[in-house]
């Protein structure tokens, strides 16, 4: 079939389908992405099979617009459109069932139609309407012949044409949903960019090969420069004193897909540097690849304030140590004047020494290297070492200890060690105290102080040391203490509150 309208070829200028302001029909069709479906492979397959099924030389998936009809997928046709005024499909899409014209020359609605009276001398037409569930009339799937066809289509051909029309309709609906999804995704991306541009910190992302492909607007505001694309290009923006160390740390995280976090100085647009907190998080995508997203937050003011506070804390710590020393000296001087006070003075200076060691553990002097329960106990038990062998062995679980818990812990274990020095294993030349730490029940930590071969000594009266020990355990550490003797020796069981210990 040469042409439906001989003076309208495929290169004929078409009106802009995106201009919908004065075209209600264009607004109605716009959501379906009509332009993107022109010559669509799936629609062309439908048109080809419709012609084969119905035995016609021509078939078309036709969209009816305000002033024209467009043949998006064609079989045996050259023209891409005709005026709506001569359209058979414009009437077919208004029907609930198939629209069949067996001989257009004998149908009063089409006897004067230009497609009937002139080339291509259309005679037979059958169209299945394409109407969405919400009632939008898109057009029709039609088959065309230049010969009349009395009796129209067989039942099988009619049923097949309906099925093919529904398939074509689904293609349009799917394209509409895909277009909506793309629009939503575009809106989400635009909103995300707006949000990221509004945050006070720098945000970035990189692909699996660590090619940096996104920076929010804050980067240019802070650095006044183009963002880096590779790891090496970061050298221009990270202080030389921190670059190698932080890049090594970042490489460690990227190789193992771990969260990266570090502090370093960022170079600003004026050439100065400010401390920043840099974080990066790995994200696994649905296709198995990875991306990295990160932030750079200015912490310079906090960093400087922290340095000032550390300086003040070190000065206070030094003064507290001096106070411990002064108090010990005053007690020693008093004992020299009154020999009856020597025993009491020695006991008090020992306790002050234990508090001093506990203070060293939590003080910001830079001297203590531990911040755990094991570390604290090792500080307290430092005097009880025979050569290179500790007389008090620590085993079991370890955990971080908050500063407030360090003082009562120091007093408790100093008291236990003092009693052992007087009556127990530490009073002998040989023997080791075993301190076993384990998790108990109900958020409690169990510490068992075990002295083998220790005979039971008089505990009928509770002295100052025992009262101090009990008050520290039950009051400040919110725990329980029990002392037991058996054939193997003595054990002291401490059940201490984990929230109190670790904060």
Secondary structure in CASP SS format (residue, H / E / C, confidence):
PFRMAT SS
TARGET T0000
AUTHOR 0000-0000-0000
METHOD secondary structure of the structure
MODEL  1
X C 1.00
X C 1.00
X C 1.00
X C 1.00
X C 1.00
X C 1.00
X C 1.00
X C 1.00
X C 1.00
X C 1.00
X C 1.00
X C 1.00
X C 1.00
X C 1.00
X C 1.00
X C 1.00
X C 1.00
X C 1.00
X C 1.00
X C 1.00
X C 1.00
X C 1.00
X C 1.00
X H 1.00
X H 1.00
X H 1.00
X H 1.00
X H 1.00
X H 1.00
X H 1.00
X C 1.00
X C 1.00
X C 1.00
X C 1.00
X H 1.00
X H 1.00
X H 1.00
X C 1.00
X C 1.00
X C 1.00
X H 1.00
X H 1.00
X H 1.00
X H 1.00
X H 1.00
X H 1.00
X H 1.00
X H 1.00
X H 1.00
X H 1.00
X H 1.00
X H 1.00
X H 1.00
X H 1.00
X C 1.00
X C 1.00
X C 1.00
X E 1.00
X E 1.00
X E 1.00
X E 1.00
X E 1.00
X E 1.00
X E 1.00
X C 1.00
X C 1.00
X C 1.00
X E 1.00
X E 1.00
X E 1.00
X E 1.00
X E 1.00
X E 1.00
X E 1.00
X E 1.00
X C 1.00
X C 1.00
X C 1.00
X C 1.00
X C 1.00
X E 1.00
X E 1.00
X E 1.00
X H 1.00
X H 1.00
X H 1.00
X C 1.00
X C 1.00
X H 1.00
X H 1.00
X H 1.00
X H 1.00
X C 1.00
X C 1.00
X C 1.00
X C 1.00
X C 1.00
X C 1.00
X E 1.00
X E 1.00
X E 1.00
X C 1.00
X C 1.00
X H 1.00
X H 1.00
X H 1.00
X C 1.00
X C 1.00
X C 1.00
X C 1.00
X C 1.00
X C 1.00
X C 1.00
X H 1.00
X H 1.00
X H 1.00
X H 1.00
X C 1.00
X C 1.00
X C 1.00
X C 1.00
X C 1.00
X C 1.00
X E 1.00
X E 1.00
X E 1.00
X E 1.00
X E 1.00
X E 1.00
X E 1.00
X E 1.00
X C 1.00
X C 1.00
X C 1.00
X C 1.00
X C 1.00
X E 1.00
X E 1.00
X E 1.00
X E 1.00
X E 1.00
X E 1.00
X E 1.00
X E 1.00
X E 1.00
X C 1.00
X C 1.00
X C 1.00
X C 1.00
X C 1.00
X C 1.00
X C 1.00
X C 1.00
X C 1.00
X H 1.00
X H 1.00
X H 1.00
X H 1.00
X H 1.00
X H 1.00
X H 1.00
X H 1.00
X H 1.00
X H 1.00
X H 1.00
X H 1.00
X H 1.00
X H 1.00
X H 1.00
X H 1.00
X H 1.00
X H 1.00
X H 1.00
X H 1.00
X H 1.00
X H 1.00
X H 1.00
X H 1.00
X H 1.00
X H 1.00
X H 1.00
X H 1.00
X H 1.00
X H 1.00
X H 1.00
X H 1.00
X H 1.00
X H 1.00
X H 1.00
X H 1.00
X H 1.00
X H 1.00
X H 1.00
X H 1.00
X H 1.00
X H 1.00
X H 1.00
X H 1.00
X C 1.00
X C 1.00
X C 1.00
X E 1.00
X E 1.00
X E 1.00
X E 1.00
X E 1.00
X C 1.00
X C 1.00
X C 1.00
X C 1.00
X C 1.00
X E 1.00
X E 1.00
X E 1.00
X E 1.00
X C 1.00
X H 1.00
X H 1.00
X H 1.00
X H 1.00
X H 1.00
X H 1.00
X H 1.00
X C 1.00
X C 1.00
X C 1.00
X C 1.00
X C 1.00
X C 1.00
X C 1.00
X C 1.00
X H 1.00
X H 1.00
X H 1.00
X H 1.00
X H 1.00
X C 1.00
X E 1.00
X C 1.00
X H 1.00
X H 1.00
X H 1.00
X H 1.00
X H 1.00
X H 1.00
X H 1.00
X H 1.00
X H 1.00
X H 1.00
X H 1.00
X H 1.00
X H 1.00
X H 1.00
X H 1.00
X H 1.00
X H 1.00
X C 1.00
X C 1.00
X C 1.00
X E 1.00
X E 1.00
X E 1.00
X E 1.00
X E 1.00
X E 1.00
X E 1.00
X E 1.00
X C 1.00
X C 1.00
X C 1.00
X C 1.00
X C 1.00
X E 1.00
X E 1.00
X E 1.00
X E 1.00
X E 1.00
X E 1.00
X E 1.00
X E 1.00
X E 1.00
X E 1.00
X E 1.00
X E 1.00
X C 1.00
X C 1.00
X C 1.00
X C 1.00
X C 1.00
X E 1.00
X E 1.00
X E 1.00
X E 1.00
X E 1.00
X E 1.00
X E 1.00
X E 1.00
X E 1.00
X C 1.00
X H 1.00
X H 1.00
X H 1.00
X H 1.00
X H 1.00
X H 1.00
X H 1.00
X H 1.00
X H 1.00
X H 1.00
X H 1.00
X H 1.00
X H 1.00
X H 1.00
X H 1.00
X H 1.00
X H 1.00
X H 1.00
X H 1.00
X H 1.00
X H 1.00
X H 1.00
X H 1.00
X H 1.00
X H 1.00
X H 1.00
X H 1.00
X H 1.00
X H 1.00
X H 1.00
X H 1.00
X H 1.00
X H 1.00
X H 1.00
X H 1.00
X H 1.00
X H 1.00
X H 1.00
X C 1.00
X H 1.00
X H 1.00
X H 1.00
X H 1.00
X H 1.00
X H 1.00
X H 1.00
X H 1.00
X H 1.00
X H 1.00
X H 1.00
X H 1.00
X H 1.00
X H 1.00
X H 1.00
X H 1.00
X H 1.00
X H 1.00
X H 1.00
X H 1.00
X H 1.00
X H 1.00
X H 1.00
X H 1.00
X C 1.00
X C 1.00
X C 1.00
X C 1.00
X C 1.00
X C 1.00
X C 1.00
X C 1.00
X C 1.00
X E 1.00
X H 1.00
X H 1.00
X H 1.00
X H 1.00
X H 1.00
X H 1.00
X H 1.00
X H 1.00
X H 1.00
X H 1.00
X H 1.00
X C 1.00
X E 1.00
X E 1.00
X C 1.00
X C 1.00
X E 1.00
X E 1.00
X C 1.00
X E 1.00
X E 1.00
X E 1.00
X E 1.00
X E 1.00
X C 1.00
X C 1.00
X C 1.00
X E 1.00
X C 1.00
X C 1.00
X H 1.00
X H 1.00
X H 1.00
X H 1.00
X H 1.00
X H 1.00
X H 1.00
X H 1.00
X H 1.00
X H 1.00
X H 1.00
X H 1.00
X H 1.00
X H 1.00
X H 1.00
X H 1.00
X H 1.00
X H 1.00
X H 1.00
X H 1.00
X H 1.00
X C 1.00
X H 1.00
X H 1.00
X H 1.00
X C 1.00
X C 1.00
X C 1.00
X C 1.00
X C 1.00
X E 1.00
X E 1.00
X E 1.00
X E 1.00
X E 1.00
X E 1.00
X E 1.00
X C 1.00
X C 1.00
X C 1.00
X C 1.00
X E 1.00
X E 1.00
X E 1.00
X E 1.00
X E 1.00
X E 1.00
X E 1.00
X E 1.00
X E 1.00
X C 1.00
X C 1.00
X C 1.00
X C 1.00
X C 1.00
X C 1.00
X C 1.00
X C 1.00
X C 1.00
X C 1.00
X C 1.00
X H 1.00
X H 1.00
X H 1.00
X H 1.00
X H 1.00
X H 1.00
X H 1.00
X H 1.00
X H 1.00
X H 1.00
X H 1.00
X H 1.00
X H 1.00
X C 1.00
X C 1.00
X C 1.00
X E 1.00
X E 1.00
X E 1.00
X E 1.00
X E 1.00
X E 1.00
X E 1.00
X C 1.00
X C 1.00
X E 1.00
X E 1.00
X E 1.00
X E 1.00
X E 1.00
X E 1.00
X E 1.00
X E 1.00
X E 1.00
X H 1.00
X H 1.00
X H 1.00
X H 1.00
X H 1.00
X C 1.00
END
